[in-house]
Amino acid sequence: MVKVPPEKQQHPCLFAERTILASPHQLATFLESSERRAFKQALYAVREEEAALDIVQDAMMKLAEKYGDRPAEEFPMLFQRILQNTIRDHFRRSKVRNLWTTALSVFSQDDDEQDPLDTLQSGQDQGNAKTPESELLQSRTLAVIENEIKKLPPRQREAFVMRYWEEMDVAETANAMGCSEGSVKTHCSRATHTLAAALAAMGISL
C-alpha cells in the first residue's frame, strides 16, 4: 500500500469547505438582475444614455469573460469593481477626445522642448455643448489618433501614452523612461506635431 506523505494529505474538513463555482445559469441570472441598476448607476455618472449602455455592456462582458466561473456570491463585488473601472475608463477616453478635438491647433508651434500638455486644457473645462456632429467628429478624431499613435517612434509613443493616457506628470514619465524631463517634453511635442499633421492630412480641421 502506497502511503501519502502527511504534507500532501488533505484534512477532511477541507472537502466540506470546497468552493462551489457558479454555473452559466447563475451568471446569466445575476447579469439580468443587475443590468437595470447598473445602467442607472452609469447614466448618473456619465449622463449619456448611449454611453451608459455601452459601459454596462462592457462591464458585463468583462465579468463573464474573466470571472464567469467564480463563486456566485462574489459576483456583486466583482461587477461593481469592473463597472466603476469601466466608468473611469470612459471619462479618461472622453478627456483625451476633448483634449485633442478642441486644442490641436496649438501644436503648430515649433518648440520641441515644450510639452503641449503644459498649455492645453480639456474641452470639458470650456463648457461647449455637445451635438451629434461634434460627437461624430470626436469619435473620428480619436480613431485617427489611436491608429497614428501605433506609427510613432517607440520613445515618442511611450512618452505620449504615459503623459496623455496614463496622466503621469513630466517627472514621473522621465523616471519611468529613464531620461530627462526635457527629453520627455521633446518626445511629447514631436508626437503631438505628428498627430496634428496626420489629422490635417485627413482633412480633419479643428
Helices and strands as residue ranges (DSSP letters): G 6-8, H 12-16, H 24-46, H 49-67, G 72-74, H 75-103, G 104-108, G 116-118, G 123-126, H 132-149, H 154-160, I 161-165, H 170-177, H 181-201
